[in-house]
């Protein structure tokens, strides 16, 4: 006998009331933790029901909603997307994108057509009649023809970080006409070697430039813009092995330049007992710099693709809400996920995260568990229905409402663009007043000369050595800022901020670490560059641009320490040093990207 497993409501508020919550980990958490963590491995077994009506009847949805099976034997269907009347699915195992075919117009997919194929294919989004497709390391575009086929694929990005544990990239085009790409962490919890891992990236539509939009996001597969306010939200996978009840899955308001805690801080300000931030930064300091989720959900439920409902076929109270496919746990007792959840929005703000479609997880009479589906994809169709993709069985489900027969066709809506463009500015040297002068040299290039490839982003990305001799009397610390005023956006592009260098230093060596707090020079700190990462980023002007000028600017300060945190922005640093600069100097190098033998972007 199959018995549907209906879990307890698990919004952040309901968790405190409706189910016992065990403090996990238990013990003392800090730089040297002493804790006990109790975890589980519990992998439900697949349950097969071959009859479509019987299978659909197992799924429990709110009154008035209906579930039907509309496709079978479709393979490893992962992310879903629509373009007009056409429905597409990416298949990670088969490494392709398929168009689902409904030849007789009965609303069910008899078969499919492969429209694109590349190893690791996973993310899919549309911008007009152009498809954007993401693999582990690449992003492609392809024209969409009238019959729903794709034309030739064009590679626009070829250097996303390697995948590791979370290799499934997703992407979307924002209201600002920019391309957003999720890059999950390579691990459960670790210090990443690529600053682009565990982030959301923001790139130009041609792929020629990109920055880190937000960081500390372990694996945000599903994200999107709230339809009325244009605010970006995403559902992030919590860290494993913190206990059956930790970490909560996170629903985050994702804002440019913000950090979201991973791997040192999780959900609502909790500290990871296993991880310490880089030396010189306390766990509490990292937590203070990190954003908490707006709402949490049961641990290990595994949020996947997300869609905001913009149709008219569902009742009014569901419009504007976010629906998320939850693939389900392997390390929680009892299991969580295996469902569709709904984030309820009121006046454009999330107010709860609860169940919507359950029954994909079943409990056997002997106490064991099974699953009917591992849900990965969810999207809204042109007529306002929801489609769900089961990546284990290759089954697609449709959820409709009884009033849908009289609903208007759902029109594509574009949320407002609420991004705030960075104001154009001058190089720091021209913004800072100082009486004294400093003679700055770079051993590897002369003033006005070409910067060697080893200092470029596409080379070794090694910071150059700088020398400035004896600083002016009264100098207590040195600040270095590297600006590119020839960049289009932002202007200038900030490549390096390093501050709190000892006042008696006469230079810095080559190839410094990118840590926010350095051991060499001892006690020096580094800010956040325009790429969105700490430390040095070498020159990387767009291909085809004439040579850009890079200003390596050195400032002598009468402050022993600038009163800003590690990872500060240029604006924060400049504001903090006003009135404290007693000398300045610069050396300027140039760099132009080599041509065809180098990467395309």
C-alpha positions in Angstrom: 0.0 0.0 0.0 1.2 3.5 -0.9 0.6 6.1 1.7 1.3 9.8 0.8 3.7 11.4 3.2 2.4 14.9 4.0 4.9 16.9 5.9 4.3 19.6 8.6 4.1 23.1 7.4 7.6 24.5 7.5 7.7 28.2 7.0 10.1 30.0 9.2 7.3 30.9 11.6 5.6 27.5 11.5 8.9 25.7 12.3 8.9 27.2 15.7 5.3 26.1 16.5 4.3 23.1 14.5 7.3 20.8 14.9 10.1 20.1 17.5 13.3 21.9 16.6 16.5 20.5 17.9 19.4 22.9 18.3 21.9 21.4 15.9 24.9 21.6 16.1 24.9 21.4 19.9 27.8 22.7 21.9 30.2 25.7 21.7 30.7 27.2 18.3 33.5 29.6 17.5 37.1 29.6 16.2 37.7 26.4 18.1 34.3 24.6 18.2 33.3 21.8 20.5 30.0 20.5 19.1 28.0 17.4 18.5 26.2 17.0 15.2 23.8 14.1 14.5 23.0 13.5 10.9 21.3 10.9 8.8 21.5 9.2 5.4 18.1 8.2 4.3 17.5 7.7 0.6 13.9 6.9 -0.4 13.5 4.3 -3.1 11.8 4.9 -6.4 8.1 3.9 -6.6 6.7 3.3 -10.1 3.1 3.8 -11.1 2.5 3.2 -14.8 -1.1 4.4 -15.0 -1.2 8.2 -15.6 -4.5 8.8 -13.8 -3.5 6.7 -10.8 -0.1 8.5 -10.6 -1.7 11.9 -10.8 -4.2 11.0 -8.1 -1.4 10.5 -5.6 -0.5 14.2 -5.8 -2.3 16.5 -3.3 -2.9 20.1 -4.3 -5.2 22.8 -2.9 -8.9 22.7 -3.6 -9.8 23.6 -7.2 -6.4 22.6 -8.6 -5.9 19.5 -10.8 -2.8 17.5 -11.6 -2.3 15.4 -14.8 0.6 13.5 -16.3 1.3 15.0 -19.8 4.6 13.4 -20.8 6.5 10.2 -20.1 9.8 8.6 -21.2 11.4 12.0 -21.7 14.8 11.3 -20.1 16.6 13.3 -17.5 14.4 16.4 -17.8 15.9 19.2 -15.6 15.2 22.8 -16.4 12.0 23.8 -18.2 11.4 26.9 -20.3 8.8 28.2 -22.8 9.0 30.3 -25.9 5.6 31.1 -27.2 3.6 27.9 -27.5 6.8 25.8 -27.4 8.0 24.0 -24.3 11.7 23.0 -23.8 13.6 20.9 -21.3 17.3 20.6 -20.7 18.6 17.1 -20.0 21.9 16.9 -18.1 22.5 13.2 -18.6 21.8 13.2 -22.3 23.6 16.6 -22.6 21.0 18.3 -24.8 17.9 20.5 -25.0 14.6 19.0 -26.2 11.4 20.5 -27.5 8.4 18.7 -26.2 6.0 17.9 -29.0 2.2 18.0 -28.8 1.3 17.1 -32.4 -2.4 16.5 -31.9 -3.0 19.5 -29.6 -4.5 17.4 -26.8 -2.2 19.0 -24.2 0.1 16.0 -23.9 3.6 15.5 -25.2 3.8 12.4 -27.4 7.6 12.7 -28.1 10.4 15.3 -28.3 12.9 16.7 -30.7 16.5 17.5 -29.8 17.2 21.1 -30.7 20.7 21.6 -29.2 23.4 19.4 -27.6 26.6 20.2 -25.6 28.2 18.4 -22.7 26.9 19.5 -19.4 23.9 21.4 -20.8 21.6 22.6 -18.0 20.5 26.2 -18.0 18.1 27.7 -20.6 16.5 31.1 -21.0 15.0 33.2 -23.8 15.5 36.8 -24.8 13.2 37.6 -27.7 14.0 35.0 -30.3 17.4 34.2 -28.9 18.0 31.2 -26.6 20.7 31.3 -24.0 22.1 28.0 -22.9 24.5 27.2 -20.1 26.9 24.3 -19.5 29.4 23.9 -16.7 32.0 26.3 -18.2 30.2 27.8 -21.2 27.3 30.0 -22.3 25.9 29.8 -25.8 23.3 31.6 -27.8 21.1 30.3 -30.6 18.4 31.8 -32.8 15.0 30.3 -32.3 13.1 29.6 -35.6 9.4 29.8 -36.1 8.9 26.1 -35.7 10.7 26.1 -32.4 14.0 24.7 -33.7 17.4 26.3 -32.7 19.9 27.5 -35.2 23.7 27.2 -34.9 25.0 27.7 -31.4 27.4 30.6 -30.8 29.8 30.5 -27.8 29.8 33.8 -25.9 31.4 32.7 -22.6 34.0 30.0 -22.3 35.5 30.4 -18.8 33.0 29.9 -16.1 34.5 28.1 -13.0 34.7 24.3 -12.9 31.7 22.6 -11.4 32.7 20.2 -8.6 29.7 19.3 -6.4 27.4 21.9 -7.9 28.0 22.0 -11.6 24.4 22.8 -12.7 24.4 26.3 -14.1 21.1 28.2 -14.6 20.6 31.6 -16.2 18.0 34.3 -16.8 17.8 37.7 -18.5 17.0 40.5 -16.0 14.8 43.6 -16.4 18.1 45.5 -16.8 18.8 43.6 -20.1 21.7 41.8 -18.4 22.4 38.1 -18.2 22.4 36.5 -14.7 24.2 33.2 -14.2 24.3 31.0 -11.1 27.6 29.4 -10.2 27.2 26.9 -7.3 30.0 26.0 -4.9 32.4 23.2 -5.8 31.8 21.6 -2.4 29.6 21.3 0.6 31.7 23.8 2.6 35.2 24.9 1.7 37.3 27.9 0.8 36.8 28.3 -2.9 39.8 28.9 -5.2 37.7 30.8 -7.8 36.0 33.9 -6.5 33.2 33.3 -9.0 32.2 30.0 -7.3 29.1 30.2 -4.9 27.9 33.4 -6.6 25.4 34.9 -8.9 27.1 36.5 -11.9 25.9 39.4 -14.0 27.1 39.6 -17.6 26.4 41.6 -20.7 24.2 39.9 -23.2 27.2 39.4 -25.6 29.2 37.8 -22.8 32.1 40.2 -23.1 32.0 41.5 -19.6 30.8 40.2 -16.3 30.9 40.8 -12.6 30.0 39.1 -9.3 26.5 40.3 -8.5 26.2 38.6 -5.1 28.3 36.1 -3.2 28.1 33.5 -0.4 25.3 31.6 -2.3 26.0 27.9 -2.0 23.8 26.8 -4.8 21.0 29.0 -6.0 19.4 27.0 -8.9 16.1 28.9 -8.8 15.9 32.7 -9.0 13.7 35.4 -10.5 12.3 38.9 -10.3 9.2 39.7 -8.4 6.8 40.9 -11.1 5.5 44.1 -9.6 8.5 45.5 -7.8 11.4 44.0 -9.8 13.3 42.7 -6.7 15.5 39.7 -7.3 14.9 36.6 -5.2 16.5 33.2 -5.1 16.2 29.9 -3.3 19.6 28.6 -2.0 20.5 25.1 -1.0 21.6 24.8 2.7 24.9 23.3 3.9 24.8 19.5 4.5 26.0 17.7 7.7 24.9 20.2 10.2 22.1 17.9 11.4 18.7 16.8 10.3 17.2 20.2 11.1 20.0 22.4 9.8 20.6 24.2 7.6 17.3 25.7 6.6 16.8 26.2 2.9 17.0 29.9 2.2 14.8 32.3 0.2 17.0 35.3 -0.3 16.4 38.8 -1.5 19.5 39.1 -3.7 21.1 42.5 -4.0 24.1 43.7 -5.8 27.3 43.6 -3.9 25.8 41.7 -0.9 27.2 38.6 0.8 24.9 35.7 1.9 27.1 33.9 4.5 28.3 30.6 2.9 30.4 28.9 3.9 30.9 30.4 7.4 27.4 31.6 8.3 24.1 29.9 7.6 20.4 30.8 7.5 19.4 33.2 10.3 22.9 34.3 11.6 24.1 30.8 12.7 27.8 30.1 12.7 29.2 27.1 10.9 31.2 25.2 13.6 33.4 23.6 10.9 34.6 26.7 9.0 36.5 29.8 10.0 36.9 32.9 7.8 40.3 33.9 6.5 42.7 34.9 9.3 42.0 38.4 10.6 38.2 38.2 10.2 36.0 36.8 13.0 33.0 34.6 12.4 30.9 37.3 14.1 32.3 39.9 11.7 31.5 37.7 8.7 27.9 37.3 10.0 27.5 41.0 10.4 28.5 41.5 6.8 26.1 38.8 5.5 22.4 39.0 4.6 19.9 36.7 6.3 17.2 35.0 4.3 13.8 36.6 4.2 12.2 33.2 5.0 13.5 29.7 5.6 12.2 26.2 4.8 12.8 22.6 6.1 16.4 21.6 5.9 17.7 19.5 3.0 14.5 19.8 0.9 16.7 20.9 -2.1 15.1 23.8 -3.9 15.5 23.7 -7.7 13.9 25.8 -10.5 11.6 28.6 -9.4 9.0 30.6 -11.3 6.9 33.6 -10.4 3.3 33.1 -11.4 2.1 35.9 -13.7 -0.9 34.2 -15.4 -4.6 34.6 -14.8 -5.6 30.9 -14.7 -5.0 30.6 -10.9 -7.1 32.4 -8.3 -6.0 35.9 -7.4 -4.3 35.0 -4.2 -1.7 32.9 -6.1 -0.7 35.6 -8.6 2.7 37.0 -8.1 3.7 34.1 -5.8 6.9 32.1 -6.4 6.6 28.3 -7.0 9.7 26.1 -6.4 10.3 22.5 -7.4 11.9 20.7 -4.4 13.9 17.7 -5.5 14.1 16.1 -2.0 16.6 15.1 0.6 19.0 12.2 0.9 20.3 13.1 4.4 17.4 13.8 6.7 15.1 11.7 8.8 12.3 11.9 8.0 12.9 12.9 4.4 12.0 16.5 3.2 11.2 18.0 -0.1 9.8 15.8 -3.0 7.1 18.5 -3.6 6.3 21.9 -5.1 6.4 24.7 -2.6 4.9 28.2 -2.8 6.4 31.4 -1.4 3.4 33.6 -0.7 3.8 37.3 -1.6 1.7 40.1 -0.2 2.2 43.7 -1.6 5.3 42.5 -3.3 7.0 41.1 -0.2 7.4 37.4 0.8 5.4 36.5 3.9 5.6 32.7 4.0 7.0 29.5 2.4 4.7 26.5 2.5 3.6 23.3 0.6 1.7 23.5 -2.6 1.8 20.1 -4.3 2.6 17.0 -2.1 2.4 13.3 -2.4 5.5 12.6 -4.4 7.1 11.2 -1.2 5.4 8.1 0.1 5.7 6.3 3.4 5.4 2.5 3.3 3.7 0.4 6.0 7.0 -0.9 7.2 8.2 2.6 7.9 10.4 3.0 4.9 10.1 5.7 2.3 9.8 5.9 -1.4 9.4 8.6 -4.1 7.3 9.0 -7.1 9.3 11.9 -8.6 12.5 13.9 -8.1 11.3 17.3 -9.2 13.8 19.6 -10.9 12.0 21.9 -13.3 9.0 24.2 -13.1 7.7 26.8 -15.5 4.5 28.6 -16.5 2.9 27.9 -19.8 1.3 30.4 -22.2 -2.2 29.5 -21.0 -1.2 29.9 -17.3 -0.7 26.3 -16.2 2.4 25.1 -14.3 4.6 22.3 -15.8 6.8 20.2 -13.5 9.8 18.1 -14.7 10.7 14.8 -12.9 14.4 14.2 -13.7 14.4 10.6 -12.4 11.5 9.1 -14.4 11.4 11.5 -17.3 7.8 12.5 -16.5 6.2 15.9 -17.0 3.2 17.0 -14.9 0.7 19.8 -15.5 -1.1 21.7 -12.7 -4.2 23.7 -13.7 -7.1 25.2 -11.8 -10.8 24.6 -12.5 -11.3 28.2 -13.4 -8.6 28.0 -16.0 -11.0 27.3 -18.9 -12.2 30.9 -18.8 -8.8 32.5 -18.0 -7.2 34.9 -20.4 -4.0 33.9 -22.1 -1.1 34.8 -19.8 0.9 37.6 -21.2 4.6 37.9 -20.7 5.3 40.5 -18.1 8.6 42.3 -17.6 9.3 43.4 -14.0 10.6 46.9 -13.5 14.3 47.5 -13.6 15.3 48.5 -10.0 19.1 48.1 -10.5 21.0 51.3 -9.5 23.8 52.0 -12.0 27.0 53.1 -10.5 27.7 56.8 -11.0 30.6 57.7 -13.2 33.6 59.0 -11.3 37.2 60.1 -11.8 40.3 58.2 -10.8 41.1 58.3 -7.1 44.3 60.4 -7.7 42.1 63.3 -9.0 39.6 63.0 -6.2 42.1 63.2 -3.3 43.9 66.3 -2.2 47.4 66.0 -0.8 50.3 68.4 -0.3 53.1 65.9 -0.6 54.1 63.8 -3.6 55.3 60.2 -3.9 57.5 58.9 -6.7 56.0 55.5 -7.6 57.6 52.9 -9.9 56.8 49.4 -11.0 59.9 47.2 -11.6 58.2 45.2 -14.3 57.0 48.1 -16.5 57.9 51.8 -16.9 55.5 54.7 -16.7 53.3 54.6 -19.8 54.6 51.2 -20.9 52.8 48.0 -21.6 51.9 45.9 -18.6 53.4 42.4 -18.9 51.0 39.5 -19.5 51.8 38.0 -16.2 49.9 40.8 -14.5 46.9 40.5 -16.8 43.7 38.6 -15.9 44.2 36.2 -18.8 47.9 35.7 -17.9 49.0 34.9 -14.3 46.8 37.5 -12.7 49.8 38.3 -10.5 49.8 41.8 -8.8 52.8 43.8 -9.8 55.5 44.9 -7.4 55.4 48.6 -6.6 58.0 50.8 -5.1 57.7 54.3 -3.6 60.7 54.9 -1.5 60.6 56.7 1.8 57.1 58.1 2.4 56.5 61.7 3.6 57.0 62.4 7.3 54.0 61.6 9.4 53.0 58.7 7.3 51.3 56.0 9.4 49.9 53.8 6.6 49.9 53.4 2.8 46.9 52.9 0.5 47.1 51.6 -3.1 44.2 51.9 -5.6 44.3 50.8 -9.2 41.7 52.4 -11.5 40.9 51.9 -15.2 39.2 55.1 -16.4 38.9 53.8 -20.0 36.3 51.1 -19.0 32.8 51.7 -20.2 31.0 50.5 -17.1 31.7 51.1 -14.3 33.9 54.1 -14.8 36.5 53.8 -13.5 36.8 50.0 -13.2 38.5 49.4 -9.9 41.1 46.6 -10.2 42.7 46.7 -6.7 42.4 48.3 -3.3 45.0 47.4 -0.7 45.2 49.4 2.5 46.7 49.5 6.1 50.1 48.8 4.6 52.7 49.8 7.3 53.7 53.5 7.1 57.4 52.6 7.0 57.0 50.3 4.0 58.8 51.4 0.8 57.0 49.1 -1.5 55.1 45.8 -1.9 56.1 42.6 -3.6 54.7 40.8 -6.6 51.9 38.3 -6.7 50.1 39.0 -3.4 47.4 36.8 -2.1 43.7 37.8 -2.8 42.7 37.3 0.9 40.8 40.2 2.5 43.4 40.3 5.3 47.1 39.6 4.3 49.9 38.0 6.1 52.3 39.7 3.8 52.4 42.7 4.0 51.5 41.8 7.6 48.1 43.3 8.6 47.3 44.8 5.2 43.7 44.5 4.1 42.2 44.4 0.6 39.0 45.8 -0.7 36.4 44.7 -3.2 37.2 45.5 -6.8 34.7 46.1 -9.6 34.6 42.4 -10.5 33.1 41.9 -7.0 36.0 40.0 -5.5 38.7 40.9 -3.0 42.3 41.4 -4.0 43.9 42.2 -7.3 42.3 41.7 -10.7 44.6 42.1 -13.6 43.8 44.1 -16.8 41.1 42.6 -19.0 39.7 45.2 -21.4 37.1 44.0 -24.0 38.6 42.4 -27.1 38.9 45.0 -29.8 39.3 47.9 -27.4 42.4 50.1 -27.9 44.9 49.9 -25.0 43.5 51.0 -21.6 45.5 53.0 -19.1 45.8 51.5 -15.6 46.6 54.0 -12.8 48.5 52.4 -9.9 48.0 55.1 -7.3 49.7 55.3 -3.9 48.5 57.4 -1.0 50.3 58.2 2.2 47.9 58.5 5.2 48.2 59.9 8.7 46.0 57.0 9.8 47.5 53.8 11.1 44.3 52.0 10.0 41.5 53.1 7.8 38.2 52.7 9.7 36.5 50.3 7.3 36.1 46.5 7.3 38.2 44.2 5.1 36.5 44.0 1.7 35.5 47.7 1.6 34.6 49.4 -1.6 36.6 52.2 -3.2 33.8 54.6 -2.2 33.9 53.6 1.4 37.7 53.9 1.5 37.8 57.3 -0.2 35.2 58.6 2.2 37.1 57.3 5.2 40.5 58.9 4.2 39.1 62.4 3.5 41.4 64.9 5.2 44.0 62.2 6.1 46.1 62.1 2.9 49.5 63.7 3.2 51.1 62.5 -0.1 50.2 60.8 -3.3 51.8 59.5 -6.5 51.1 57.1 -9.4 52.6 55.0 -12.1 50.5 54.3 -15.2 50.7 51.1 -17.4 48.8 50.2 -20.5 47.3 47.0 -21.7 45.5 45.8 -24.8 44.0 42.3 -25.2 45.8 40.0 -27.6 43.6 38.9 -30.4 42.5 35.6 -31.9 44.9 33.3 -30.0 43.3 34.3 -26.7 39.8 33.3 -25.3 36.9 34.8 -27.1 35.7 36.9 -24.3 
